[in-house]
Amino acid sequence: MTGNTFAVWKFTLGPPRRGVVEIDMPVGAVLLRSDVQADLVVQWALVEPERPRERRRFALLTTGAEWRVGDDGGELWSYTGTLQLPTPGALHGPTVVLHVFALDPRSPAARQPALVPDYA
């Protein structure tokens, strides 16, 4: 980040369900945390508000979802959080768990191998 003005912004990723979500964020946004707020998945990030916007992609995966290591140099995955979601009417504890990953082909912070979800 190069500017002098910073803010923490919240971005809505949508309802809690498995899949890939795309949102616009200021260039260089630093991802802080994912969580659930008012029944929606949200992502907080440290941003420079005046920066131009870029499209960012996030994967929401359930526990046990199968992944395969990409052999095509696919996107890097950076973990941003695990969400425990109560199911309406459930008596004990969360019954749905989602794991949120930022998908970024340029991310220097993502040091794990390129992972590609198997949505078959």
C-alpha positions as CSV (number, residue, x, y, z in Angstrom):
1,M,0.0,0.0,0.0
2,T,1.3,3.4,-0.9
3,G,-1.2,6.0,0.2
4,N,-1.7,7.7,3.5
5,T,-5.4,7.0,4.1
6,F,-6.5,3.6,5.2
7,A,-9.8,2.1,6.3
8,V,-11.2,-1.3,7.3
9,W,-14.1,-2.1,5.0
10,K,-16.5,-5.0,5.1
11,F,-17.4,-6.8,1.8
12,T,-20.4,-9.1,1.5
13,L,-19.7,-12.5,-0.1
14,G,-23.4,-13.5,-0.1
15,P,-25.4,-16.3,1.6
16,P,-23.4,-19.1,3.2
17,R,-23.2,-21.8,0.5
18,R,-20.4,-23.6,-1.3
19,G,-19.1,-22.0,-4.5
20,V,-16.9,-19.2,-5.9
21,V,-17.9,-15.5,-5.4
22,E,-16.4,-12.5,-7.2
23,I,-16.4,-9.0,-5.7
24,D,-14.7,-5.7,-6.4
25,M,-12.2,-4.4,-3.9
26,P,-9.6,-1.6,-3.9
27,V,-6.3,-2.8,-5.5
28,G,-3.9,-4.0,-2.8
29,A,-6.6,-4.7,-0.2
30,V,-5.2,-6.7,2.7
31,L,-7.6,-9.5,3.7
32,L,-8.2,-9.6,7.4
33,R,-11.0,-12.0,8.4
34,S,-14.1,-13.9,7.1
35,D,-17.2,-14.4,9.3
36,V,-21.0,-14.5,9.2
37,Q,-23.1,-11.4,9.9
38,A,-26.8,-11.2,9.6
39,D,-26.9,-14.6,7.8
40,L,-24.4,-13.4,5.1
41,V,-20.7,-14.3,4.7
42,V,-18.6,-11.2,5.0
43,Q,-14.9,-10.4,4.4
44,W,-13.1,-7.6,6.2
45,A,-10.1,-6.0,4.5
46,L,-7.7,-3.1,5.1
47,V,-8.0,-0.8,2.1
48,E,-6.9,2.4,0.6
49,P,-10.3,3.9,-0.3
50,E,-9.0,6.0,-3.2
51,R,-7.3,3.1,-5.0
52,P,-8.9,1.8,-8.2
53,R,-11.0,-1.4,-8.0
54,E,-10.1,-4.9,-9.0
55,R,-12.1,-8.1,-9.2
56,R,-11.3,-10.6,-6.4
57,R,-12.4,-14.2,-6.2
58,F,-13.3,-16.2,-3.1
59,A,-14.0,-19.9,-2.7
60,L,-16.4,-21.1,0.0
61,L,-15.9,-24.8,0.6
62,T,-17.6,-27.2,3.0
63,T,-15.6,-29.5,5.3
64,G,-14.8,-32.6,3.3
65,A,-15.0,-31.0,-0.1
66,E,-12.5,-32.6,-2.3
67,W,-9.7,-30.6,-3.9
68,R,-7.0,-31.7,-6.4
69,V,-3.6,-30.1,-6.8
70,G,-3.7,-28.2,-10.1
71,D,-1.0,-29.1,-12.6
72,D,-1.7,-26.1,-14.8
73,G,-0.3,-23.5,-12.4
74,G,-3.8,-22.5,-11.3
75,E,-4.8,-19.9,-8.7
76,L,-3.1,-19.7,-5.3
77,W,-5.4,-20.1,-2.4
78,S,-5.1,-18.0,0.8
79,Y,-7.1,-19.0,3.8
80,T,-9.2,-16.3,5.3
81,G,-11.5,-18.1,7.8
82,T,-13.7,-20.9,8.9
83,L,-17.4,-20.3,9.5
84,Q,-19.6,-22.3,11.8
85,L,-23.2,-21.9,10.8
86,P,-26.3,-23.0,12.8
87,T,-29.0,-24.8,10.8
88,P,-32.5,-23.4,11.6
89,G,-34.2,-25.7,14.0
90,A,-31.0,-27.5,15.1
91,L,-30.9,-28.2,18.8
92,H,-27.1,-28.5,19.3
93,G,-24.2,-26.7,17.7
94,P,-23.5,-25.7,14.1
95,T,-24.2,-28.2,11.4
96,V,-22.6,-26.5,8.5
97,V,-19.0,-25.5,8.4
98,L,-17.6,-23.4,5.5
99,H,-13.9,-22.6,4.8
100,V,-13.2,-19.3,3.0
101,F,-10.2,-19.0,0.6
102,A,-9.1,-16.0,-1.5
103,L,-8.2,-17.1,-5.0
104,D,-5.4,-15.0,-6.4
105,P,-2.9,-15.8,-9.1
106,R,-0.6,-13.1,-8.0
107,S,-0.7,-13.4,-4.2
108,P,2.8,-13.5,-2.6
109,A,1.2,-14.4,0.7
110,A,-0.2,-17.7,-0.6
111,R,2.7,-20.2,-0.2
112,Q,0.8,-23.4,-0.5
113,P,0.6,-25.4,-3.8
114,A,-2.0,-24.2,-6.3
115,L,-5.3,-25.9,-5.3
116,V,-8.2,-26.5,-7.6
117,P,-11.6,-27.5,-6.2
118,D,-13.1,-30.6,-7.6
119,Y,-16.8,-29.6,-8.0
120,A,-17.8,-32.9,-9.7
